Amino acid sequence: MNVTILYYTKTGHTLEAATAVAEGIRSAGSEAELVPIEDAVLESLADSAGLIVASPCWAGSITPSGVARPVAEVLDSLPPDCLSGKRCGGVAVHSTTGGKRTVKTLGRRLADKGCTDYRAGPAAKAGSALSLWKGPSVQPDDEERFRAYGADFVA
């Protein structure tokens, strides 16, 4: 199975999570391509059997005005049924709260684009709220949860 992982990261924490998901997918014998959200093109999604969106969040938000604005903009720009027949997933990284809510929101947004096989992934705490300091990275046990999710996603 070929899976595209679209991610947006401001401090690098969401990339840590997305990389762990990709490692899990590859360990299960499938292919994973990490694509920064700013490089997302519809053609790259068409060639994939699966799509996982990795997003930061602020209090569970992926709205056009929040920290995950680029994620919201790309998802909003996709045609209505472009994900029909694809397995989809979502993972999130948060600095305080809202990660699980963001994962649910990703599921609703992907369903709006035709996805009927959404597999909610984990959320992890990393970073520092409202700070210019990068803060702590995704913890090793959380990285392992992301890897396990990636492997399960393609099973």
Buried (B, 14 or more C-beta within 10 A) or exposed (E): BEBBBBBBBBBBBBBBBBBBBBBBBBBBEBBBBBBEBEEBEEEBBEEBBBBBBBBBBBBBBBBEEBBBBBBBBBBEEBEEEBBEEBBBBBBBBBBEBBBBBBBBBBBEBBBBBBBEEBBBBBBBBBBEEEEEEEBEBBEEEBBEBBBBBBBBBBE
